[in-house]
Each structure stands twice: as C-alpha cells, then as structure tokens.
Amino acid sequence: MRKILIVDDDESIRLIFKKVLENSGYEVQTASNGKVALNILENEKFDIFIIDLKMPEMDGITFLEEIKKRNYEGIPIILTAYGDKESAVSALKLGAYDFVEKPVSVNDLKFAIQRAIERKELIEENARLKETEKINRIINKIFNFFNEEDFLKNFSKIIVEELSLESAMIYIYKPEEKIYFYPRFIPEIENFIEEIKNEGFVIKDVYIFQKVLPSEEIEGVFVIKSFFPFIEREIETFRLIAKQAEIFWKHLILKEKLKESLDKLKIFHLATIKTGRNSIIADITNALIKNLEEPLKNLEISFSYFKNLEEFKDLKETNEILRAISDINKIFQNIKEILGNFKPIRKKVKLGEIINVAYEILLPNFKESKISFWREGIPDVEIDGYPSLLEQIFINLFLNSIDSIKGGGKIIVRLNEEEDFVKIEISDTGSGIPDEIKDKIFEPFFTTKEGGLGIGLFLVKNAVKMHGGEIYFESEEGVGTTFYINLPKRWEGF
C-alpha cells in the first residue's frame, strides 16, 4: 500500500483529503506544517508528499529544501494558489514533480497522485536495476580474490569506489586487532567499538556498521562513511554486500584451512609409508578426514547460499566450486571404503620392548640433544595391543620431550602394574607447556614448532584411545612435563 503524507495548515483540507485518499486505498498521514512533517519523517518514509506552499512556522518551499537536503525519496506534489506561478516554478526547481492549483478538485488531485506513483515506480525500478548491476559488479570483483589477505586489503577500496563513499574499513578485533582501510582510517569508529561488539547492527549518524563473524577465530566489523546521509535503499545494499562478502570471506578461510590440512595429510601419509608403519595409516587418516569434512561442509553451505540467489545461480565460478566440493566428498568416501580393509594386528606386547625400540630409533636425537634416558618399573609387563601404534605413542612423546629440552636434560619412563591396568609416566625436564595452549595440544595440526605438522600428540591420543586407555598431563613452565597413560591389559573394543 502506497503511503501519502499531507502537509497543510488547513485542518479541514487535511481531513477531507485524508478520508478521500484512504477510501481510494492509500495509507495517509497528515501534518500541519513542514516542521511537524520533518518530525514524522524521522521515523517513517512516504511515497508521495502533498504540500501546501503557504504555511506557518515552516512553509512549503523550506520543507522542500529540507527533504532534498536529507535525501528523502518521496515524490512531492505542490498545492498552490491560483496565479502563484512564481512559487510553483521555485517548487519545481527544488524537486516537486507536479502542482495542483487551489481550489483543489479531488479528481485533479487523484490524477496527479496516480502520475506521481507511476513516476515513483519507474524510479524504483531503475534504482533496483542499478543496485542489482552494482551488487553484481562488486560480487564479481570479490570473486577474483584467491586468499584472505588480498580480500581484506582490497575490499574497502572496492566498496568506496563502487558505492561512491568517503571511506571504508574492516576492523578485526579477534584474535588480534587488525585494521584494513581505504582511503583513510575512520577515527570516529573508536567511539563505537564496544557498542559494535555487543550489537549485531548499529547505525550512528552517517556511519554504517556491519558486524561479521567469518569464523570462530575471527570477529570483525565492516565500517563505511558517506559524503551524504544514507537512504534506506543504500543501507540495504550495503547490508547485502556485507553479508555476501562475509560468506565469501568464510569461504577463503575454509579453503586455505582445507588446503593446509590436505597438504599436511599428504606429507604425513608419505612419511608413514617411508617409515614402514602402514598399520597406523587407516586409524589416523580416518581421524583426519573427520576433521576435514566439517570445514568442507561449511564451504558447501556457503556456496549453496550463492547458488540460491537469483543473480548468482548461473555464475560459472559458483557451479565449478560446488562440483569440486562434490568431487572431494566422493574422494573422501572412497578413501573411507579403502581404509575399511586395513585391520591392524593386535597381540600380546611387552611394553619394555616397545620402549626400547622407540629409544633405539631416536638414539641419535638423544645424543645430539645431550639428554639422558631413564627407565623405571616393570619392563616385562604385557598388554594386548597394536605394536606399531604403541611404538608411535612412545616415539611421539619422546620427540615432544626432546623438543622441549634445551642444553641437556632428562627423560624418565616409569611403568607400574595394577590388577587390570598398566600405568605409564613419561617425565621430562623441558620448558613445560604454556597455560594458554594446554587445551589445544591434542588437536590435529596444532603446533608451536616451525615447520611442524601438529600430528604427533593427536596421533598419541588416538592410539591410546584405540587401546581403551586414557591420557592426561601435568606441566609447569620452566620445570617440565609429565604425561600419564593408563592402558587396560586386555580390551576388546577394537
């Protein structure tokens, strides 16, 4: 339903016009002068303004100047006294679409309103076409970015140039503060940072803020500043672009993580084959694939969003990426089927012998690092287990300790036997594990070592789990770390 605002100081005219136009299917409000009308326009928008030129406090000409200055989108129709052509011409120069002479005929007024509505519809359609073209152009430019850093550095520039803005910026406040802007930083943003963090969408004066959450690790805000006050259509355009940019940003992050994960998986797979420990491939690869499938699913959801949008559903790049995701899912499914045929051999194992094998393999590392190695407890204790997986537990824990010891130190392994369990302690005199990463060390691909894969402790945890055991640790920075492993002597879980 089209909305009309009648601005006239004559109450009888306001009431008559309101009733007639409401009976014709319009939604109508009235104001006694331009000042009252501006107060109404702060909270509502209208398609048509019917404006009397002669009013107290704020006349029609002044009101026209104000709505033009504030960029309100309604179509003005002027009511003017017979013979007052000069005022009518002034009104037309200020943007009035038409004028109706007093005394006003209801039919003449309806005809003028109908013509104004047709004009409004034409303007709206042209605006929609231009906005759609503009949005498509911006999105296509965004699609040319191949990594997250390029996106962050160039997105603000594209927004400024395409939307004719004064400035734009991306402010990232998690996990570390970063700011990308073009052509200049917006100092006023500092006054609203805390509010932005707490509010999903905030508008302050001529600033627009769009909160974005591209991943669990990153939170940020798109900020734009215009030379002129924003109209509602421009705000919606920015919201749409910001939302689609956020989805593509998430895609770039997931794509880089997925590539990194696949590269590490390939390196780990080749390293495992070279060392001859093929029996652990199935177990660890299965676990890694589970960690890769989640970001891959998020990626698929993100691009499905684009495909469902009318303007993007036939976009070549979107369809190609969705096909690639489908192919990767098929590859993962094939790998799972192949891995189903890998059955590691379980048998009675003496843990003392496994520890000796791990030590012998790493003997050059112990000597080079000037680390002494001590064994305590019962060397002949036996459990039902997978020899290759048990070797990997000790090899990776020893390597973890060796890496933490600088300038010589000690590693001690203790074996204690209870009725149904074997308790293992591996202690070192290394640098310890910082508090802020203690809850991450068993995560796949998490590493603090340059060039490290972040696989070792993840493998250890899964290997312990495959034996029905548990693992935990105690660590103090500057003192050392002790890993505790409890393994059942017999377990039928796998």
Secondary structure, DSSP 4 states (H G I P E B T S, - for coil): --EEEEE-S-HHHHHHHHHHHHHTT-EEEEESSHHHHHHHHTT---SEEEEES--SSS-HHHHHHHHHHTT--PEEEEEE-TT-HHHHHHHHHTT--EEEESSPPHHHHHHHHHHHHHHHHHHHHHHHHHHHHHHHHHHHHHTT--SHHHHHHHHHHHHHHHHT-SEEEEEEEESS-EEEEESS--GGGGGGHHHHHH-SEEEETTEEEEEE--SSS-EEEEEEE-SSPPPHHHHHHHHHHHHHHHHHHHHHHHHHHHHHHHHHHHHHHHHHHHHT-GGGHHHHHHHHHHHHHHHHHHHHHHHHHHHHSTTTTT-HHHHHHHHHHHHHHHHHHHHHHHHTT-----EEEEHHHHHHHHHHHTHHHHHHTTEEEEEEE-TT-EEEE-HHHHHHHHHHHHHHHHHH--SSEEEEEEEEE-SSEEEEEEEE-S----GGGTTTTTSTT---STT--S-HHHHHHHHHHHTT-EEEEEEETTTEEEEEEEEESS----
